[in-house]
Structures are given as structure tokens and as C-alpha cells.
Amino acid sequence: LHAALRQVLGDHVHQAGSYVGPEKLRFDFTHHSSIPQEKLTEIEDLVNSKVMAGLAVDSTVKDFEAAKKEGAMALFGEKYGDKVRMIDIEGFSKELCGGTHLRNTAEIGLVKITDERAIGSSMRRIEAVAGGAALEYVNERLGALKSAAALLKVKDTMLPASVQSLLDERDRLKKEARKTGK
């Protein structure tokens, strides 16, 4: 995710904290403004393309200075010892890390961004789900979409147009009611 954010948004993006658990992940990073939905989709697509590629994840312990010379990203403000754990995701990402336990990226499964928001001045947070939790998230939303489409008796792909039509009709009726004084 860090590498994808930097590729899409720019090199000014730096990790400022994270949480990775079985139910969700949180990634805090530096960035000056909200991220438009099309950029979030681009980030998510890039992450998922690297996941689906099944890239090798190599974990090595090496001298801190040697890892930096190899281009490993270090977290701002983090204190490192003489020896560090470097994670190298085959040709895409190289970072100092303490928590990755994968042999290849395909083990992650689908990644779905669920939220992006400000958490401070020039600080953003992305929340996401992966693997089984991502599938559950997608299925829950598809179920809601299908239920709403069924209520309107339209295909789910026609839901936005049907909702817009209802809003237009509501506005027309409000305008008519104002004219007649009712």
C-alpha cells in the first residue's frame, strides 16, 4: 500500500503509522489533501495487481546502512538498531519492517479500501480489508445494492439512474406544490 500511494500520489507520501490485523488494516501517511475517488481506485487497483501477480516477498536481516543503500524505505521518526529486517517485494517495494509474514503477495487476497480521511494537518488515514474480510465486505455491499434495486424493480446496474429519476420527480412535485400553495 505504501509503494502504491507513493507511485500514485508522489514521493512526498511517507508512512506515519499502521495497524494490520485479521479483521482490517489501517495505514497513516503524510499527504496534503483528500484523495479523489478515482485516485483511490487507482491505488487499490495497483495494490491488487501486485497481490494477484504473486510477487515473491523476501525478508532479510541486514545492516541498517546497507538496507538504506539498497533503497529500503525507513519510517520517519522510527529508531532502528544496527541490524534491521528488510522486506523486498519483487521489483515493487523495499521497506524496513517488523511484521510481514508472507512468502508471496498472493497470500494477501483481495484488498478493498473502505475509508480515507484526514487525521491531522497533512496526515491521512486509509482503512482497508483483505482476504476473507474483503470478500465479506464486498458481498455485504452487493447484497444492499441488489436489495435496493429489487425495491425499485430495476436491475442493479440501473439503480443510479432510477434513484436520479426519483429525485427529479420529487423536485418536480415540490416545485408544483409551491406553485399551488399546497
C-alpha positions in Angstrom: 0.0 0.0 0.0 2.8 2.4 0.9 4.5 1.8 -2.5 1.2 2.2 -4.4 0.5 5.5 -2.5 3.9 6.9 -3.4 3.5 5.8 -7.1 0.1 7.3 -7.5 0.3 10.4 -5.2 4.1 11.2 -5.2 7.3 10.7 -3.3 6.1 13.1 -0.5 4.0 10.3 0.9 5.6 8.6 3.9 4.1 6.1 6.3 3.3 7.6 9.7 1.9 4.5 11.4 -0.1 1.4 10.8 -2.1 -1.5 12.2 -2.5 -4.8 10.4 -4.9 -7.3 11.9 -7.1 -10.2 10.7 -10.2 -8.0 10.5 -8.8 -4.8 9.0 -5.8 -2.7 8.3 -5.1 1.0 9.0 -2.3 3.0 7.2 -1.5 6.5 8.3 0.6 8.6 5.9 1.7 12.2 5.0 -0.3 13.9 2.3 -1.6 17.4 1.9 -5.2 16.8 0.7 -8.1 14.4 0.4 -7.7 11.7 -2.2 -10.3 11.8 -5.0 -12.2 8.5 -5.6 -10.6 7.9 -8.9 -7.1 8.1 -7.3 -8.2 5.7 -4.5 -9.4 3.3 -7.2 -6.1 3.6 -9.0 -4.2 2.9 -5.7 -6.5 -0.1 -4.9 -6.1 -1.5 -8.5 -2.3 -1.2 -8.3 -2.2 -2.9 -4.9 -4.5 -5.7 -6.2 -2.5 -6.1 -9.4 0.7 -6.7 -7.3 -1.2 -9.1 -5.0 -2.6 -11.1 -7.9 0.8 -11.2 -9.5 2.0 -13.4 -6.6 5.3 -11.5 -6.3 7.9 -13.0 -4.1 8.3 -11.4 -0.6 11.9 -11.7 0.6 12.7 -11.0 4.2 16.3 -10.5 5.2 18.1 -9.1 8.2 20.9 -6.8 7.3 22.9 -3.8 8.4 20.8 -0.7 8.6 23.1 1.4 6.4 23.3 -1.4 3.8 19.5 -1.6 3.7 19.2 2.2 3.1 21.8 2.0 0.3 19.7 -0.7 -1.3 16.8 1.8 -1.3 14.7 0.5 1.6 12.2 3.0 2.9 12.6 3.8 6.6 9.8 5.1 8.7 10.1 8.8 9.7 10.9 9.1 13.4 11.4 5.4 13.9 14.5 4.3 15.8 16.5 1.4 14.2 19.3 -0.7 15.5 22.4 -1.7 13.7 20.6 -4.7 12.2 17.1 -4.3 10.5 14.6 -6.5 8.8 14.1 -5.6 5.2 11.1 -6.7 3.2 11.6 -6.7 -0.6 8.5 -7.3 -2.7 9.9 -8.4 -6.0 10.6 -5.2 -8.0 7.9 -3.1 -6.4 8.6 -2.3 -2.8 11.5 -2.4 -0.4 11.0 -1.3 3.2 12.2 -1.8 6.7 9.5 -3.7 8.5 8.8 -5.8 11.6 5.6 -7.6 10.8 5.3 -9.1 7.3 4.9 -12.9 7.4 4.3 -13.8 3.7 6.2 -15.8 1.1 4.4 -14.1 -1.8 1.8 -11.3 -2.3 -1.0 -13.7 -3.4 -1.3 -14.8 0.2 -2.9 -11.4 1.0 -6.0 -12.0 -1.2 -8.3 -9.2 -2.4 -7.6 -5.7 -0.9 -10.6 -3.3 -0.6 -10.1 0.3 0.7 -13.1 1.1 3.0 -12.2 4.6 4.1 -9.9 7.5 3.5 -9.9 10.6 5.8 -7.8 13.3 7.4 -6.4 12.6 10.9 -4.4 15.8 11.3 -2.7 18.5 9.3 -1.2 16.9 6.2 -1.9 13.5 7.7 -4.3 11.0 6.1 -5.6 7.5 7.0 -6.6 4.7 4.8 -8.6 1.8 6.2 -8.9 -1.4 4.3 -9.9 -5.1 4.5 -8.1 -8.0 2.8 -8.7 -11.7 2.1 -11.9 -13.2 3.6 -12.8 -9.9 5.3 -12.6 -8.1 1.9 -14.9 -10.7 0.3 -17.4 -10.4 3.2 -17.3 -6.5 2.8 -17.9 -6.7 -1.0 -20.7 -9.3 -0.6 -22.4 -7.2 2.1 -22.5 -4.1 -0.2 -23.6 -6.1 -3.2 -26.4 -7.5 -1.2 -27.5 -4.0 -0.2 -27.3 -2.9 -3.8 -29.4 -5.8 -5.0 -32.0 -5.2 -2.3 -32.3 -1.5 -3.2 -32.6 -2.5 -6.9 -35.3 -5.0 -6.1 -37.3 -2.4 -4.2 -37.3 -0.2 -7.3 -37.9 -3.2 -9.6 -34.8 -2.5 -11.7 -31.5 -4.2 -12.5 -28.8 -3.2 -10.0 -26.8 -1.6 -12.8 -29.8 0.7 -13.4 -30.0 1.8 -9.7 -28.2 5.1 -10.1 -30.4 6.2 -13.0 -33.6 5.1 -11.1 -32.6 7.0 -8.0 -31.9 10.1 -10.1 -35.3 9.8 -11.8 -37.0 9.6 -8.3 -35.1 12.6 -7.1 -36.0 14.6 -10.3 -39.7 13.6 -9.8 -39.5 14.6 -6.1 -38.1 18.0 -7.1 -40.8 18.5 -9.7 -43.5 17.7 -7.2 -42.1 20.0 -4.6 -41.9 22.8 -7.2 -45.5 22.1 -8.3 -46.7 22.1 -4.6 -45.0 25.5 -4.0 -46.8 27.0 -7.1 -50.2 25.7 -6.0 -49.6 26.7 -2.3 -50.1 23.1 -1.1 
